[in-house]
Amino acid sequence: MLNLFDTMTGADFVVIDGMIFETGYLRVPDEFTSADDVVLEARRGDTEIDLTRAEVEDAEELGEGVFRLKNGSLVRFLASAVIH
């Protein structure tokens, strides 16, 4: 069983609800990360998103590296070698 935080490591892109964003800032949470700390900032053109630890914590693994966040969004982290 995969952990969302493990899949974040080294990710160059994140797919959220079918849209690919390029990661700008990515922090795998540790014991010093609080619930409201930003763990991901990503961009797609002029659109920027950020996610906090609270938003990604306890994500449900659906298989093949896809996770459902508490808000219902589907998320998958990708490295450059995966994008063709």
C-alpha positions in Angstrom: 0.0 0.0 0.0 1.4 3.4 -1.0 1.5 6.5 1.1 0.7 9.8 -0.6 3.8 11.4 1.1 6.0 8.7 -0.4 4.7 9.4 -3.9 5.4 13.1 -3.5 9.2 12.6 -3.2 10.9 13.8 -6.4 7.7 14.6 -8.2 8.0 17.1 -11.0 4.3 17.2 -11.8 1.0 16.6 -10.0 -2.2 15.6 -11.7 -5.3 17.0 -9.9 -8.7 16.0 -11.2 -7.2 15.2 -14.6 -5.2 18.5 -15.0 -1.4 18.4 -15.0 0.4 21.0 -12.9 4.2 21.6 -12.7 5.4 21.5 -9.1 7.2 24.6 -7.9 7.5 23.9 -4.2 7.2 20.5 -2.7 7.7 19.5 0.9 7.2 16.0 2.2 5.7 16.5 5.7 7.8 15.5 8.7 7.4 15.8 12.4 8.0 19.6 12.2 5.3 20.3 9.6 2.0 21.6 11.0 -1.5 21.1 9.6 -1.6 24.5 7.9 1.9 24.4 6.4 1.9 24.4 2.6 3.4 21.2 1.3 2.7 21.7 -2.4 2.7 24.7 -4.8 2.1 24.0 -8.4 1.3 25.9 -11.6 -0.5 25.4 -14.9 -0.2 28.5 -17.1 -1.6 31.3 -15.0 -3.3 29.0 -12.6 -1.5 28.4 -9.3 -2.6 26.0 -6.6 -1.3 25.1 -3.1 -2.2 22.3 -0.7 -1.6 22.2 3.0 -0.6 19.2 5.1 -4.2 19.0 6.4 -5.6 18.9 2.9 -3.4 15.9 1.8 -3.2 14.1 5.1 -5.1 10.8 5.3 -5.7 10.7 1.5 -7.3 7.4 0.4 -5.2 5.3 -2.0 -7.3 4.2 -5.0 -4.5 2.2 -6.7 -1.8 2.9 -9.4 -0.6 5.9 -7.4 -3.9 7.8 -7.4 -5.2 9.2 -4.2 -8.5 10.8 -3.2 -8.1 13.9 -0.9 -10.6 14.7 1.8 -12.2 17.3 -0.5 -12.8 14.6 -3.1 -10.1 15.6 -5.6 -8.1 12.9 -7.2 -4.3 13.4 -7.1 -1.3 11.6 -8.6 2.3 12.7 -8.4 4.6 12.1 -11.4 8.3 12.4 -12.2 9.6 13.7 -15.6 10.4 10.2 -16.8 6.7 9.2 -16.5 5.5 12.0 -18.8 5.7 11.1 -22.5 
